[in-house]
């Protein structure tokens, strides 16, 4: 079977829950959607975002034609909760998908995690299901990581059961064992699939997925579509094509902010992918009615002062932390004919906003019962007017877990320029003014008790409202001696 035949065959998969694709007759006037989610993409990890090493001409060109959000956030400091938030429009605290699937084990930690949900439950209406019911073709190409790994009912939570007609590469794993064919290593249980047949030595996963996405788009032609491309890159293992890494190695100099040539080469492959997708939209004649959303799933993996694989300064720390470096991410939206080229919005936005934004642009109502619990708000007012603001009091985070990146169980709130983080181990809170201290270097909690109490009260009320699950005392906890 050829790769094209493989992709065409996948389009025969039925939607889940008894619904059928094309519940409404497709019309050429409907806007198309390409949603690109980059794994572990740091907030400065592109040429246009200020890197002194990374070269991303296609992402730079897209950004120049789009609206960029200077205060954009992921819904969580790790990946799976953010992915669930994008698919549902609901905060991780509400869906109880609060850690990456499987999670870390900290048997001697002071607190134990709650019984969190390691899947998207079928009660939620995903973005793919909402658009599919409105006549859209739907496909996921890339990382899913939203099913209960190793459980008997695992197959019931695959992308095909959540509204995607086509699934290429979406499975239970959060990263490949290697980015090179056959994408497996001895001793590792990770096996990539489903993938097109005909792979050969030297094939690079990002390229293979991009080729599949281009073919899917070509097969859809003039019919309305939703392509969700959650990249595995630039997640570890940090592996790049040799020729690209060799191109960046001579550019690395002492004192540079970004110094990892392999990571730079991975970003170059990502950038090539973005360019190929946009070229295909142009060839198809649908670029002028295709909305492109590009974002990160959590902060960049910053190995504390090493410059590797990336570096998030002046933000504090990175992926897996409680601070800005763990959740502030690049976010770009291109809505042809609406977004002003080079527009910049300062309004704080978050992953849960993408769900209602897509439905708003598409003119799709979705499921009313599901929508009643959607936490995000449509960003269309901002897309039409960069100076507009949203009628929203605050953004929230809830991570009742430990993480190797440094996080201990915490919740957080951003209201205006203020960000407060509350830690579960001892209940203490830290307060920062991001307008004056984006690096979160000066804790103002003791100096501003009234502001601290105000934000804590809002945070506590929100946790109760969404049913956030707190961590619980660990009966096996053994303090360090």
C-alpha positions, 0 to 999 in steps of 0.5 A: 500500500502506498502512503497516499493509499494509506492516508485515503484508507484512514479517511474511512474511519467512522466518527465516535459515539454513533455520529457520522461525518458530514452531518451537514452538507459541506460548503466551500464558503466555510473557513478551514482550520489548521491548528499547529501545536508544538511540543515544549516550544519555548516562548523565544524559540524562533527567529522572530521571537528574539533567538540569537541562534534559531532560524525560522523563516517560515514561522517568521513569515507567518507571524509577520502576516498574523496576530501574535499574542505577547501574553499567551499561556499554555493551560498547564506546565506539562503537555497532556493537560494542555492538549485536553484543554485545546480539545475541550475548551475546559481548564485541566482542573475541570476535566481532571486531566492535570498531569501528563499521561502516566505522570512522574512517581514521587513515592517519598514526596510530602503530598500524593497526587489526586486520582487524576484522569488520564484520558479525555472522557467521552462526556466531552465534545471535542473540537473535532466532534463539534466541527465534524458534526458541522460538515468538516473533514477532520484529521490529527497528524502527530501527538495525541497522548490522551489515552490511558496507557496500557489499560484494557480500554485504551482503544476506546480513547484514541483520536478516532473515538474523539471525532477524527476521521483520520489519525496519522501518528496519534497514540498513547506515547508522549514522545518517540524513542527516536525521531529516525525510522523505525522510531523505536529502540531496544528496551523502549516500549514506545512504538510510533503509529499509525504511520504510512507504510514504506518507511526507510532508514534515514526517514525523519519523523517530522518530515514523514508526518508533514508529508502525510499532512500535505497529502491529506490536505490535497485529498480534501481539496475544496471541502471544509477541513480541520487539520490538527497537527500536534508536533512531537518535535521539539520534545526530547530526544533532542535529535536532528537531521545531520545536515541541519545540525552541521549547518548550525554547529559553526554558528554556536558561540560562547555567550550566546543565549541559545547554544544547542545546534541539534535543538536549532536543527529540530526547529529548522525541521519544524519551520520547513514543515510550516512552510510546506503546509502553507505552500500546499494551501496555496497550491490548493487555492484555499489559503485565503480562507484557511485560519492557521493557529500556531502555539506551544503546549508548555514552556521550553525545556530549560535545563537551568543555566546550561543553555540546553536544549533551550533557554527561556530568560528573562522568564523564570525556569521552564517546562515543569515549573510553577513560574512563567517559563513553564507556561508562557508560550508563543501563540500566533493566529492568522485569519486571512482578511481579518488579522492585521499583518504584524499585529500584536496583542498584549491581552493575556490569553490561554489554551482554553480560548482556542476552542471557542475561537475556532467555533466562533470563526466557523460559525458552529454552535457546538454542543450546548451542554458541553459549551456550558462548561467551556472556560475559554472565551473567543479571541475574535474581538482581539483578532479584529482589533489588536487594541481590544480587551476581553471581559475576563477577570483572570487566568488560572492554573492548577497542578497538584503534582510534583515534576522533575522540572522543579514544580511542587503541587501548586495553583496560580492566578494571573489578574491584570499584571499580577500573578500569584502562585500558591504552593500546597506543601505549606500553603505559602503564596508568592506574588509578582508584578509581571509588568515590572518583573517578568522574571519573577525575581521579587516576591511581593506577598509580604509587602502587599498582604491585601493584594495577596489575600485578594488573589488567593480568595479568587483562586480558592473560589475558582478551584471550588467552582471547577471542582479542582482536585487537591493533592492529599497528604502522603502517609509514607512521607519521610522528611529529609534528615 
